[in-house]
Amino acid sequence: GKSFIPMLVGFGCNVPAILGTRILESGRDRLVTILVVPLMSCGARLPVYILFAGAFFAPNIAGQVIFALYALGILLALLMATLFRKVLLRGPTTPFVMELPPYRVPTLRGVLIHMWERGKLYVHKAATVILSVSIVVWFVLTHPAPPASVQQLPPNERAAYAVTHSYAGRLGKLLEPVLTPFGANWKTGIGLITGFAAKEVVVSTLGTVYSLGEVDEGSKELRGALRRDPDLSPLSACALMVFVLIYVPCVVSLAVIRKETQSWKWTLFVVLYTTTLAWLMATALYQGGRLLGLG
């Protein structure tokens, strides 16, 4: 029904999609939609798909792989919405009746007022939750400071050393036993950790970890480095992309979920269920592929 519109908006960005659930009259339908919107592939995930699909698949296959990821996100959103309605949030189905108001060209004054209100709302969030989490992410990526001897290394190697030996790098190595079942290693683990701040940051983080400096999803050097990594393969790349599709949404989305639900409980639930589902789906894909001899 009306949930289709926020879910469609989610392909661009999950934040306005979550805010768009306000059009739903039923609080239950609204909450269900908020819970499944993060499963829609937002634009920030696309650079990660392009990077891994371009690195491990031929151009004519890479497009099909990315399309399959978008289709998987839609399917999972529908399945999880059905599950939540039957288990967590039971109740009568709301009839789909949408009255369309007469549309008019907005006035400049109205547009400016709306821009001001939305901008003020975002700045308020940026000054609280988002800024706090961004500071934490920056800290774990840059501390502890590397020894003085490292300063003699070339800039790219110096940056790679700093990230590898940072708290984020140590956490990535600590989490490697959890990442191995779906074909990831500690290097990709660091990228997944920084993806909590914003999914597109995964690409630049991997560029730093592989001593390549500033890169984007089209970088031939980064794609080559990923292909040469003995821990990675086309199968593990697919599992990684599935994990990125499903796991915890970015911090901005979580801040909006907290505001819209007025509940830390549901915000934490989104973190736990998306990450758990991501691990299960990615592991099932990777291990199933290995059993079929696709590894």
RALINMO-V680376 format. One record per residue. N is the residue number from 1. RES is the residue in one small letter. SS is DSSP state (h for helix, s for strand, l for the rest). D_LAST is the distance of its C-alpha to the last C-alpha in whole Angstrom. Layout:
N_RES_SS_D_LAST ; N_RES_SS_D_LAST
//
This chain:
1_g_l_41 ; 2_k_l_42 ; 3_s_h_39 ; 4_f_h_37 ; 5_i_h_39 ; 6_p_h_38 ; 7_m_h_34 ; 8_l_h_34 ; 9_v_h_36 ; 10_g_l_33 ; 11_f_l_31 ; 12_g_l_33 ; 13_c_l_33 ; 14_n_h_33 ; 15_v_h_36 ; 16_p_h_39 ; 17_a_h_37 ; 18_i_h_38 ; 19_l_h_41 ; 20_g_h_41 ; 21_t_h_41 ; 22_r_h_45 ; 23_i_h_46 ; 24_l_l_45 ; 25_e_l_48 ; 26_s_l_46 ; 27_g_h_45 ; 28_r_h_43 ; 29_d_h_41 ; 30_r_h_41 ; 31_l_h_39 ; 32_v_h_37 ; 33_t_h_36 ; 34_i_h_36 ; 35_l_h_33 ; 36_v_h_31 ; 37_v_h_32 ; 38_p_l_29 ; 39_l_l_26 ; 40_m_l_28 ; 41_s_l_26 ; 42_c_l_29 ; 43_g_h_29 ; 44_a_h_28 ; 45_r_h_24 ; 46_l_h_24 ; 47_p_h_24 ; 48_v_h_21 ; 49_y_h_19 ; 50_i_h_21 ; 51_l_h_20 ; 52_f_h_16 ; 53_a_h_16 ; 54_g_h_18 ; 55_a_h_16 ; 56_f_h_13 ; 57_f_l_14 ; 58_a_l_17 ; 59_p_h_20 ; 60_n_h_21 ; 61_i_h_17 ; 62_a_h_18 ; 63_g_h_21 ; 64_q_h_19 ; 65_v_h_17 ; 66_i_h_19 ; 67_f_h_22 ; 68_a_h_19 ; 69_l_h_19 ; 70_y_h_23 ; 71_a_h_23 ; 72_l_h_21 ; 73_g_h_24 ; 74_i_h_26 ; 75_l_h_25 ; 76_l_h_25 ; 77_a_h_28 ; 78_l_h_30 ; 79_l_h_28 ; 80_m_h_29 ; 81_a_h_33 ; 82_t_h_33 ; 83_l_h_32 ; 84_f_h_34 ; 85_r_h_37 ; 86_k_h_37 ; 87_v_h_37 ; 88_l_l_38 ; 89_l_l_40 ; 90_r_l_42 ; 91_g_l_45 ; 92_p_l_46 ; 93_t_l_44 ; 94_t_l_46 ; 95_p_l_47 ; 96_f_l_46 ; 97_v_l_49 ; 98_m_l_49 ; 99_e_l_53 ; 100_l_l_52 ; 101_p_l_55 ; 102_p_l_57 ; 103_y_l_55 ; 104_r_l_57 ; 105_v_l_56 ; 106_p_l_56 ; 107_t_l_58 ; 108_l_h_58 ; 109_r_h_59 ; 110_g_h_57 ; 111_v_h_54 ; 112_l_h_55 ; 113_i_h_55 ; 114_h_h_52 ; 115_m_h_50 ; 116_w_h_52 ; 117_e_h_52 ; 118_r_h_48 ; 119_g_h_48 ; 120_k_h_50 ; 121_l_h_47 ; 122_y_h_44 ; 123_v_h_46 ; 124_h_h_47 ; 125_k_h_44 ; 126_a_h_43 ; 127_a_h_46 ; 128_t_h_45 ; 129_v_h_41 ; 130_i_h_39 ; 131_l_h_41 ; 132_s_h_41 ; 133_v_h_37 ; 134_s_h_37 ; 135_i_h_39 ; 136_v_h_37 ; 137_v_h_33 ; 138_w_h_35 ; 139_f_h_37 ; 140_v_h_33 ; 141_l_h_32 ; 142_t_h_35 ; 143_h_l_36 ; 144_p_l_37 ; 145_a_l_38 ; 146_p_l_37 ; 147_p_l_40 ; 148_a_h_42 ; 149_s_h_41 ; 150_v_h_37 ; 151_q_h_40 ; 152_q_h_40 ; 153_l_l_36 ; 154_p_l_36 ; 155_p_h_35 ; 156_n_h_32 ; 157_e_h_31 ; 158_r_h_34 ; 159_a_h_32 ; 160_a_h_29 ; 161_y_h_30 ; 162_a_h_32 ; 163_v_h_29 ; 164_t_h_27 ; 165_h_l_30 ; 166_s_l_31 ; 167_y_h_31 ; 168_a_h_28 ; 169_g_h_27 ; 170_r_h_28 ; 171_l_h_27 ; 172_g_h_23 ; 173_k_h_23 ; 174_l_h_24 ; 175_l_l_22 ; 176_e_h_19 ; 177_p_h_19 ; 178_v_h_19 ; 179_l_h_16 ; 180_t_h_13 ; 181_p_l_13 ; 182_f_l_11 ; 183_g_l_10 ; 184_a_l_13 ; 185_n_l_15 ; 186_w_h_19 ; 187_k_h_20 ; 188_t_h_18 ; 189_g_h_20 ; 190_i_h_23 ; 191_g_h_22 ; 192_l_h_22 ; 193_i_h_25 ; 194_t_h_27 ; 195_g_l_26 ; 196_f_l_28 ; 197_a_l_31 ; 198_a_l_30 ; 199_k_l_26 ; 200_e_l_27 ; 201_v_h_28 ; 202_v_h_24 ; 203_v_h_24 ; 204_s_h_27 ; 205_t_h_26 ; 206_l_h_22 ; 207_g_h_25 ; 208_t_h_27 ; 209_v_h_24 ; 210_y_l_23 ; 211_s_l_27 ; 212_l_l_27 ; 213_g_l_30 ; 214_e_l_31 ; 215_v_l_28 ; 216_d_l_27 ; 217_e_l_24 ; 218_g_l_25 ; 219_s_l_25 ; 220_k_h_23 ; 221_e_h_24 ; 222_l_h_22 ; 223_r_h_19 ; 224_g_h_19 ; 225_a_h_19 ; 226_l_h_16 ; 227_r_h_14 ; 228_r_h_15 ; 229_d_l_14 ; 230_p_l_12 ; 231_d_l_11 ; 232_l_l_10 ; 233_s_l_7 ; 234_p_h_8 ; 235_l_h_6 ; 236_s_h_8 ; 237_a_h_11 ; 238_c_h_11 ; 239_a_h_11 ; 240_l_h_14 ; 241_m_h_16 ; 242_v_h_16 ; 243_f_h_17 ; 244_v_h_20 ; 245_l_h_21 ; 246_i_h_22 ; 247_y_l_23 ; 248_v_l_27 ; 249_p_l_29 ; 250_c_l_30 ; 251_v_h_34 ; 252_v_h_36 ; 253_s_h_34 ; 254_l_h_35 ; 255_a_h_38 ; 256_v_h_39 ; 257_i_h_38 ; 258_r_h_40 ; 259_k_h_43 ; 260_e_h_43 ; 261_t_h_42 ; 262_q_l_45 ; 263_s_l_42 ; 264_w_h_40 ; 265_k_h_39 ; 266_w_h_37 ; 267_t_h_36 ; 268_l_h_34 ; 269_f_h_33 ; 270_v_h_31 ; 271_v_h_30 ; 272_l_h_29 ; 273_y_h_28 ; 274_t_h_25 ; 275_t_h_24 ; 276_t_h_23 ; 277_l_h_22 ; 278_a_h_20 ; 279_w_h_18 ; 280_l_h_18 ; 281_m_h_16 ; 282_a_h_14 ; 283_t_h_13 ; 284_a_h_13 ; 285_l_h_11 ; 286_y_h_8 ; 287_q_h_9 ; 288_g_h_9 ; 289_g_h_6 ; 290_r_h_5 ; 291_l_h_8 ; 292_l_l_8 ; 293_g_l_6 ; 294_l_l_4 ; 295_g_l_0
//
